[in-house]
Amino acid sequence: MQCRMDTSIPTARPPLPTLFLSHGSPMTAIEPREAGAFMRQLGPAIDRSFGRPRAILALSAHTLARVPVLLAGAQHHAVYDFGGFPDELYHLRYDAPGAPALADRVAALLGAAGLPVQRVDEGGLDHGIWTPLRYAYPDADVPVLPLAFDPHASPAQLFALGQALAP
């Protein structure tokens, strides 16, 4: 999962840096080991260093589409996009709020860059998003905006997407 913590919805603070977090196996959600310990420290470290994020823009290789799609629902739920794991894993919850206002901003940024984007007012966080976040922000109280992207986009297209999201 790649997270972009966006604090640019009106604030004097600059945007937080982009982070790449590997969630590893879905089993990390119930067997955290070193990765879970790191992620448990990550949320408090971000809060201390930069302030609490107003929202998190999350791109995950598990949420893919033919064009960029913003999952702009007001509320999210955990999506169990895997199979063959212990039942315990399918009962974990991560019901974070959505970030519809951030979706408006992201859609405007992508549109201004001439990039296509669709918005759906539905929620859902794949395990590549909710697994790290359940450790970093266990209260599920930071709004999240998933952005699905095209896995067949060229490196140049993906770079253009990143540039458009930089603000």
Biotite code that builds the C-alpha atoms (Angstrom):
import biotite.structure as struc

atoms = struc.array([
    struc.Atom([0.000, 0.000, 0.000], chain_id="A", res_id=1, res_name="MET", atom_name="CA", element="C"),
    struc.Atom([1.208, 3.470, -0.738], chain_id="A", res_id=2, res_name="GLN", atom_name="CA", element="C"),
    struc.Atom([-0.275, 6.151, 1.499], chain_id="A", res_id=3, res_name="CYS", atom_name="CA", element="C"),
    struc.Atom([-0.368, 9.835, 0.885], chain_id="A", res_id=4, res_name="ARG", atom_name="CA", element="C"),
    struc.Atom([-1.322, 11.670, 4.023], chain_id="A", res_id=5, res_name="MET", atom_name="CA", element="C"),
    struc.Atom([-2.926, 14.849, 2.780], chain_id="A", res_id=6, res_name="ASP", atom_name="CA", element="C"),
    struc.Atom([-3.065, 17.764, 5.164], chain_id="A", res_id=7, res_name="THR", atom_name="CA", element="C"),
    struc.Atom([-3.612, 20.310, 2.406], chain_id="A", res_id=8, res_name="SER", atom_name="CA", element="C"),
    struc.Atom([-7.327, 20.607, 3.089], chain_id="A", res_id=9, res_name="ILE", atom_name="CA", element="C"),
    struc.Atom([-7.092, 24.015, 4.406], chain_id="A", res_id=10, res_name="PRO", atom_name="CA", element="C"),
    struc.Atom([-4.137, 24.133, 6.690], chain_id="A", res_id=11, res_name="THR", atom_name="CA", element="C"),
    struc.Atom([-0.870, 25.971, 7.094], chain_id="A", res_id=12, res_name="ALA", atom_name="CA", element="C"),
    struc.Atom([1.032, 22.686, 7.341], chain_id="A", res_id=13, res_name="ARG", atom_name="CA", element="C"),
    struc.Atom([2.727, 21.261, 4.260], chain_id="A", res_id=14, res_name="PRO", atom_name="CA", element="C"),
    struc.Atom([1.562, 17.834, 3.028], chain_id="A", res_id=15, res_name="PRO", atom_name="CA", element="C"),
    struc.Atom([3.072, 14.899, 4.847], chain_id="A", res_id=16, res_name="LEU", atom_name="CA", element="C"),
    struc.Atom([5.575, 12.756, 2.975], chain_id="A", res_id=17, res_name="PRO", atom_name="CA", element="C"),
    struc.Atom([4.437, 9.823, 0.905], chain_id="A", res_id=18, res_name="THR", atom_name="CA", element="C"),
    struc.Atom([5.009, 6.455, 2.557], chain_id="A", res_id=19, res_name="LEU", atom_name="CA", element="C"),
    struc.Atom([5.309, 3.009, 1.039], chain_id="A", res_id=20, res_name="PHE", atom_name="CA", element="C"),
    struc.Atom([4.177, 0.299, 3.441], chain_id="A", res_id=21, res_name="LEU", atom_name="CA", element="C"),
    struc.Atom([4.344, -3.367, 2.621], chain_id="A", res_id=22, res_name="SER", atom_name="CA", element="C"),
    struc.Atom([1.537, -5.181, 4.388], chain_id="A", res_id=23, res_name="HIS", atom_name="CA", element="C"),
    struc.Atom([3.075, -8.598, 3.752], chain_id="A", res_id=24, res_name="GLY", atom_name="CA", element="C"),
    struc.Atom([0.758, -11.566, 4.053], chain_id="A", res_id=25, res_name="SER", atom_name="CA", element="C"),
    struc.Atom([-2.839, -11.035, 5.190], chain_id="A", res_id=26, res_name="PRO", atom_name="CA", element="C"),
    struc.Atom([-1.747, -13.041, 8.244], chain_id="A", res_id=27, res_name="MET", atom_name="CA", element="C"),
    struc.Atom([0.110, -9.929, 9.436], chain_id="A", res_id=28, res_name="THR", atom_name="CA", element="C"),
    struc.Atom([-3.293, -8.744, 10.645], chain_id="A", res_id=29, res_name="ALA", atom_name="CA", element="C"),
    struc.Atom([-3.389, -11.517, 13.280], chain_id="A", res_id=30, res_name="ILE", atom_name="CA", element="C"),
    struc.Atom([0.317, -12.364, 13.542], chain_id="A", res_id=31, res_name="GLU", atom_name="CA", element="C"),
    struc.Atom([1.961, -8.926, 13.578], chain_id="A", res_id=32, res_name="PRO", atom_name="CA", element="C"),
    struc.Atom([5.570, -9.841, 14.375], chain_id="A", res_id=33, res_name="ARG", atom_name="CA", element="C"),
    struc.Atom([8.162, -7.195, 13.460], chain_id="A", res_id=34, res_name="GLU", atom_name="CA", element="C"),
    struc.Atom([6.032, -5.541, 10.768], chain_id="A", res_id=35, res_name="ALA", atom_name="CA", element="C"),
    struc.Atom([3.140, -5.047, 13.179], chain_id="A", res_id=36, res_name="GLY", atom_name="CA", element="C"),
    struc.Atom([5.469, -3.668, 15.843], chain_id="A", res_id=37, res_name="ALA", atom_name="CA", element="C"),
    struc.Atom([6.830, -1.151, 13.316], chain_id="A", res_id=38, res_name="PHE", atom_name="CA", element="C"),
    struc.Atom([3.349, -0.126, 12.190], chain_id="A", res_id=39, res_name="MET", atom_name="CA", element="C"),
    struc.Atom([2.187, 0.280, 15.819], chain_id="A", res_id=40, res_name="ARG", atom_name="CA", element="C"),
    struc.Atom([4.947, 2.849, 16.262], chain_id="A", res_id=41, res_name="GLN", atom_name="CA", element="C"),
    struc.Atom([4.317, 4.520, 12.907], chain_id="A", res_id=42, res_name="LEU", atom_name="CA", element="C"),
    struc.Atom([1.034, 6.280, 13.696], chain_id="A", res_id=43, res_name="GLY", atom_name="CA", element="C"),
    struc.Atom([2.312, 7.873, 16.931], chain_id="A", res_id=44, res_name="PRO", atom_name="CA", element="C"),
    struc.Atom([5.584, 8.815, 15.202], chain_id="A", res_id=45, res_name="ALA", atom_name="CA", element="C"),
    struc.Atom([3.685, 10.549, 12.375], chain_id="A", res_id=46, res_name="ILE", atom_name="CA", element="C"),
    struc.Atom([1.485, 12.347, 14.891], chain_id="A", res_id=47, res_name="ASP", atom_name="CA", element="C"),
    struc.Atom([4.518, 13.552, 16.899], chain_id="A", res_id=48, res_name="ARG", atom_name="CA", element="C"),
    struc.Atom([6.556, 14.597, 13.868], chain_id="A", res_id=49, res_name="SER", atom_name="CA", element="C"),
    struc.Atom([3.933, 16.073, 11.560], chain_id="A", res_id=50, res_name="PHE", atom_name="CA", element="C"),
    struc.Atom([0.644, 16.232, 13.435], chain_id="A", res_id=51, res_name="GLY", atom_name="CA", element="C"),
    struc.Atom([-2.277, 13.886, 13.064], chain_id="A", res_id=52, res_name="ARG", atom_name="CA", element="C"),
    struc.Atom([-3.321, 13.404, 9.416], chain_id="A", res_id=53, res_name="PRO", atom_name="CA", element="C"),
    struc.Atom([-6.670, 14.920, 8.497], chain_id="A", res_id=54, res_name="ARG", atom_name="CA", element="C"),
    struc.Atom([-7.055, 12.152, 5.918], chain_id="A", res_id=55, res_name="ALA", atom_name="CA", element="C"),
    struc.Atom([-5.055, 9.440, 4.216], chain_id="A", res_id=56, res_name="ILE", atom_name="CA", element="C"),
    struc.Atom([-5.040, 8.933, 0.456], chain_id="A", res_id=57, res_name="LEU", atom_name="CA", element="C"),
    struc.Atom([-4.239, 5.250, -0.015], chain_id="A", res_id=58, res_name="ALA", atom_name="CA", element="C"),
    struc.Atom([-3.203, 3.489, -3.220], chain_id="A", res_id=59, res_name="LEU", atom_name="CA", element="C"),
    struc.Atom([-3.043, -0.270, -3.007], chain_id="A", res_id=60, res_name="SER", atom_name="CA", element="C"),
    struc.Atom([-2.073, -2.889, -5.553], chain_id="A", res_id=61, res_name="ALA", atom_name="CA", element="C"),
    struc.Atom([-5.184, -4.767, -4.429], chain_id="A", res_id=62, res_name="HIS", atom_name="CA", element="C"),
    struc.Atom([-7.610, -2.033, -5.520], chain_id="A", res_id=63, res_name="THR", atom_name="CA", element="C"),
    struc.Atom([-7.294, -1.780, -9.285], chain_id="A", res_id=64, res_name="LEU", atom_name="CA", element="C"),
    struc.Atom([-9.414, -0.348, -12.085], chain_id="A", res_id=65, res_name="ALA", atom_name="CA", element="C"),
    struc.Atom([-9.157, 0.572, -15.771], chain_id="A", res_id=66, res_name="ARG", atom_name="CA", element="C"),
    struc.Atom([-8.988, 4.278, -14.893], chain_id="A", res_id=67, res_name="VAL", atom_name="CA", element="C"),
    struc.Atom([-8.302, 5.886, -11.515], chain_id="A", res_id=68, res_name="PRO", atom_name="CA", element="C"),
    struc.Atom([-11.327, 5.483, -9.233], chain_id="A", res_id=69, res_name="VAL", atom_name="CA", element="C"),
    struc.Atom([-11.856, 7.234, -5.909], chain_id="A", res_id=70, res_name="LEU", atom_name="CA", element="C"),
    struc.Atom([-13.772, 5.197, -3.333], chain_id="A", res_id=71, res_name="LEU", atom_name="CA", element="C"),
    struc.Atom([-15.430, 8.248, -1.800], chain_id="A", res_id=72, res_name="ALA", atom_name="CA", element="C"),
    struc.Atom([-17.934, 6.644, 0.547], chain_id="A", res_id=73, res_name="GLY", atom_name="CA", element="C"),
    struc.Atom([-18.573, 8.327, 3.884], chain_id="A", res_id=74, res_name="ALA", atom_name="CA", element="C"),
    struc.Atom([-17.725, 5.086, 5.719], chain_id="A", res_id=75, res_name="GLN", atom_name="CA", element="C"),
    struc.Atom([-15.459, 2.150, 4.976], chain_id="A", res_id=76, res_name="HIS", atom_name="CA", element="C"),
    struc.Atom([-15.433, -1.490, 5.953], chain_id="A", res_id=77, res_name="HIS", atom_name="CA", element="C"),
    struc.Atom([-12.753, -4.138, 5.693], chain_id="A", res_id=78, res_name="ALA", atom_name="CA", element="C"),
    struc.Atom([-12.770, -6.027, 2.414], chain_id="A", res_id=79, res_name="VAL", atom_name="CA", element="C"),
    struc.Atom([-11.565, -9.618, 2.694], chain_id="A", res_id=80, res_name="TYR", atom_name="CA", element="C"),
    struc.Atom([-9.925, -9.852, -0.718], chain_id="A", res_id=81, res_name="ASP", atom_name="CA", element="C"),
    struc.Atom([-8.135, -13.128, -0.036], chain_id="A", res_id=82, res_name="PHE", atom_name="CA", element="C"),
    struc.Atom([-8.993, -16.767, 0.493], chain_id="A", res_id=83, res_name="GLY", atom_name="CA", element="C"),
    struc.Atom([-7.879, -19.845, 2.358], chain_id="A", res_id=84, res_name="GLY", atom_name="CA", element="C"),
    struc.Atom([-6.898, -18.192, 5.629], chain_id="A", res_id=85, res_name="PHE", atom_name="CA", element="C"),
    struc.Atom([-8.079, -18.876, 9.204], chain_id="A", res_id=86, res_name="PRO", atom_name="CA", element="C"),
    struc.Atom([-11.645, -17.779, 10.032], chain_id="A", res_id=87, res_name="ASP", atom_name="CA", element="C"),
    struc.Atom([-10.302, -15.323, 12.613], chain_id="A", res_id=88, res_name="GLU", atom_name="CA", element="C"),
    struc.Atom([-8.937, -13.169, 9.804], chain_id="A", res_id=89, res_name="LEU", atom_name="CA", element="C"),
    struc.Atom([-12.372, -12.771, 8.189], chain_id="A", res_id=90, res_name="TYR", atom_name="CA", element="C"),
    struc.Atom([-13.855, -11.366, 11.398], chain_id="A", res_id=91, res_name="HIS", atom_name="CA", element="C"),
    struc.Atom([-11.419, -8.490, 11.850], chain_id="A", res_id=92, res_name="LEU", atom_name="CA", element="C"),
    struc.Atom([-12.954, -5.057, 11.382], chain_id="A", res_id=93, res_name="ARG", atom_name="CA", element="C"),
    struc.Atom([-11.533, -1.736, 10.328], chain_id="A", res_id=94, res_name="TYR", atom_name="CA", element="C"),
    struc.Atom([-14.426, 0.641, 9.873], chain_id="A", res_id=95, res_name="ASP", atom_name="CA", element="C"),
    struc.Atom([-12.623, 3.898, 9.170], chain_id="A", res_id=96, res_name="ALA", atom_name="CA", element="C"),
    struc.Atom([-14.503, 6.966, 8.026], chain_id="A", res_id=97, res_name="PRO", atom_name="CA", element="C"),
    struc.Atom([-14.249, 7.935, 4.396], chain_id="A", res_id=98, res_name="GLY", atom_name="CA", element="C"),
    struc.Atom([-12.939, 11.235, 3.057], chain_id="A", res_id=99, res_name="ALA", atom_name="CA", element="C"),
    struc.Atom([-15.478, 12.618, 0.548], chain_id="A", res_id=100, res_name="PRO", atom_name="CA", element="C"),
    struc.Atom([-14.063, 16.169, 0.811], chain_id="A", res_id=101, res_name="ALA", atom_name="CA", element="C"),
    struc.Atom([-10.591, 14.870, -0.002], chain_id="A", res_id=102, res_name="LEU", atom_name="CA", element="C"),
    struc.Atom([-12.110, 12.991, -2.960], chain_id="A", res_id=103, res_name="ALA", atom_name="CA", element="C"),
    struc.Atom([-13.269, 16.336, -4.355], chain_id="A", res_id=104, res_name="ASP", atom_name="CA", element="C"),
    struc.Atom([-9.741, 17.739, -4.011], chain_id="A", res_id=105, res_name="ARG", atom_name="CA", element="C"),
    struc.Atom([-8.078, 14.675, -5.558], chain_id="A", res_id=106, res_name="VAL", atom_name="CA", element="C"),
    struc.Atom([-10.549, 14.643, -8.461], chain_id="A", res_id=107, res_name="ALA", atom_name="CA", element="C"),
    struc.Atom([-9.808, 18.330, -9.083], chain_id="A", res_id=108, res_name="ALA", atom_name="CA", element="C"),
    struc.Atom([-6.031, 17.732, -8.993], chain_id="A", res_id=109, res_name="LEU", atom_name="CA", element="C"),
    struc.Atom([-6.258, 14.817, -11.427], chain_id="A", res_id=110, res_name="LEU", atom_name="CA", element="C"),
    struc.Atom([-8.661, 16.696, -13.682], chain_id="A", res_id=111, res_name="GLY", atom_name="CA", element="C"),
    struc.Atom([-6.358, 19.748, -13.756], chain_id="A", res_id=112, res_name="ALA", atom_name="CA", element="C"),
    struc.Atom([-3.546, 17.439, -14.872], chain_id="A", res_id=113, res_name="ALA", atom_name="CA", element="C"),
    struc.Atom([-5.717, 16.078, -17.689], chain_id="A", res_id=114, res_name="GLY", atom_name="CA", element="C"),
    struc.Atom([-5.958, 12.645, -16.058], chain_id="A", res_id=115, res_name="LEU", atom_name="CA", element="C"),
    struc.Atom([-9.175, 10.660, -16.076], chain_id="A", res_id=116, res_name="PRO", atom_name="CA", element="C"),
    struc.Atom([-10.770, 9.887, -12.722], chain_id="A", res_id=117, res_name="VAL", atom_name="CA", element="C"),
    struc.Atom([-14.041, 8.413, -11.614], chain_id="A", res_id=118, res_name="GLN", atom_name="CA", element="C"),
    struc.Atom([-15.659, 8.743, -8.230], chain_id="A", res_id=119, res_name="ARG", atom_name="CA", element="C"),
    struc.Atom([-17.935, 6.242, -6.571], chain_id="A", res_id=120, res_name="VAL", atom_name="CA", element="C"),
    struc.Atom([-19.675, 7.034, -3.325], chain_id="A", res_id=121, res_name="ASP", atom_name="CA", element="C"),
    struc.Atom([-18.977, 3.605, -1.884], chain_id="A", res_id=122, res_name="GLU", atom_name="CA", element="C"),
    struc.Atom([-16.545, 2.450, 0.726], chain_id="A", res_id=123, res_name="GLY", atom_name="CA", element="C"),
    struc.Atom([-14.252, -0.489, 1.241], chain_id="A", res_id=124, res_name="GLY", atom_name="CA", element="C"),
    struc.Atom([-10.646, -0.982, 2.268], chain_id="A", res_id=125, res_name="LEU", atom_name="CA", element="C"),
    struc.Atom([-8.715, -3.918, 0.858], chain_id="A", res_id=126, res_name="ASP", atom_name="CA", element="C"),
    struc.Atom([-6.332, -5.763, 3.162], chain_id="A", res_id=127, res_name="HIS", atom_name="CA", element="C"),
    struc.Atom([-3.358, -3.894, 1.737], chain_id="A", res_id=128, res_name="GLY", atom_name="CA", element="C"),
    struc.Atom([-4.869, -0.763, 3.288], chain_id="A", res_id=129, res_name="ILE", atom_name="CA", element="C"),
    struc.Atom([-6.599, -1.904, 6.468], chain_id="A", res_id=130, res_name="TRP", atom_name="CA", element="C"),
    struc.Atom([-3.850, -4.257, 7.658], chain_id="A", res_id=131, res_name="THR", atom_name="CA", element="C"),
    struc.Atom([-1.219, -1.511, 8.168], chain_id="A", res_id=132, res_name="PRO", atom_name="CA", element="C"),
    struc.Atom([-3.788, 1.048, 9.306], chain_id="A", res_id=133, res_name="LEU", atom_name="CA", element="C"),
    struc.Atom([-5.228, -1.188, 12.026], chain_id="A", res_id=134, res_name="ARG", atom_name="CA", element="C"),
    struc.Atom([-1.805, -1.006, 13.681], chain_id="A", res_id=135, res_name="TYR", atom_name="CA", element="C"),
    struc.Atom([-0.871, 2.596, 12.860], chain_id="A", res_id=136, res_name="ALA", atom_name="CA", element="C"),
    struc.Atom([-4.310, 4.023, 13.733], chain_id="A", res_id=137, res_name="TYR", atom_name="CA", element="C"),
    struc.Atom([-6.096, 1.244, 15.648], chain_id="A", res_id=138, res_name="PRO", atom_name="CA", element="C"),
    struc.Atom([-9.129, 3.372, 16.529], chain_id="A", res_id=139, res_name="ASP", atom_name="CA", element="C"),
    struc.Atom([-9.967, 3.695, 12.803], chain_id="A", res_id=140, res_name="ALA", atom_name="CA", element="C"),
    struc.Atom([-10.508, 7.405, 13.383], chain_id="A", res_id=141, res_name="ASP", atom_name="CA", element="C"),
    struc.Atom([-8.473, 8.884, 10.513], chain_id="A", res_id=142, res_name="VAL", atom_name="CA", element="C"),
    struc.Atom([-10.517, 9.278, 7.309], chain_id="A", res_id=143, res_name="PRO", atom_name="CA", element="C"),
    struc.Atom([-9.247, 7.209, 4.378], chain_id="A", res_id=144, res_name="VAL", atom_name="CA", element="C"),
    struc.Atom([-9.661, 7.709, 0.644], chain_id="A", res_id=145, res_name="LEU", atom_name="CA", element="C"),
    struc.Atom([-8.684, 4.703, -1.487], chain_id="A", res_id=146, res_name="PRO", atom_name="CA", element="C"),
    struc.Atom([-7.641, 5.487, -5.041], chain_id="A", res_id=147, res_name="LEU", atom_name="CA", element="C"),
    struc.Atom([-7.757, 2.535, -7.407], chain_id="A", res_id=148, res_name="ALA", atom_name="CA", element="C"),
    struc.Atom([-5.343, 2.769, -10.301], chain_id="A", res_id=149, res_name="PHE", atom_name="CA", element="C"),
    struc.Atom([-4.743, 1.025, -13.626], chain_id="A", res_id=150, res_name="ASP", atom_name="CA", element="C"),
    struc.Atom([-2.190, -1.790, -13.246], chain_id="A", res_id=151, res_name="PRO", atom_name="CA", element="C"),
    struc.Atom([-1.544, -1.625, -16.976], chain_id="A", res_id=152, res_name="HIS", atom_name="CA", element="C"),
    struc.Atom([-0.618, 2.065, -16.937], chain_id="A", res_id=153, res_name="ALA", atom_name="CA", element="C"),
    struc.Atom([2.859, 2.839, -18.183], chain_id="A", res_id=154, res_name="SER", atom_name="CA", element="C"),
    struc.Atom([5.533, 4.060, -15.786], chain_id="A", res_id=155, res_name="PRO", atom_name="CA", element="C"),
    struc.Atom([5.125, 7.523, -17.337], chain_id="A", res_id=156, res_name="ALA", atom_name="CA", element="C"),
    struc.Atom([1.371, 7.469, -16.678], chain_id="A", res_id=157, res_name="GLN", atom_name="CA", element="C"),
    struc.Atom([1.894, 6.367, -13.070], chain_id="A", res_id=158, res_name="LEU", atom_name="CA", element="C"),
    struc.Atom([4.533, 9.061, -12.607], chain_id="A", res_id=159, res_name="PHE", atom_name="CA", element="C"),
    struc.Atom([2.071, 11.645, -13.971], chain_id="A", res_id=160, res_name="ALA", atom_name="CA", element="C"),
    struc.Atom([-0.510, 10.375, -11.466], chain_id="A", res_id=161, res_name="LEU", atom_name="CA", element="C"),
    struc.Atom([1.985, 10.843, -8.643], chain_id="A", res_id=162, res_name="GLY", atom_name="CA", element="C"),
    struc.Atom([2.929, 14.326, -9.838], chain_id="A", res_id=163, res_name="GLN", atom_name="CA", element="C"),
    struc.Atom([-0.722, 15.330, -9.971], chain_id="A", res_id=164, res_name="ALA", atom_name="CA", element="C"),
    struc.Atom([-1.215, 14.116, -6.408], chain_id="A", res_id=165, res_name="LEU", atom_name="CA", element="C"),
    struc.Atom([1.904, 15.828, -5.026], chain_id="A", res_id=166, res_name="ALA", atom_name="CA", element="C"),
    struc.Atom([0.053, 18.889, -3.654], chain_id="A", res_id=167, res_name="PRO", atom_name="CA", element="C"),
])
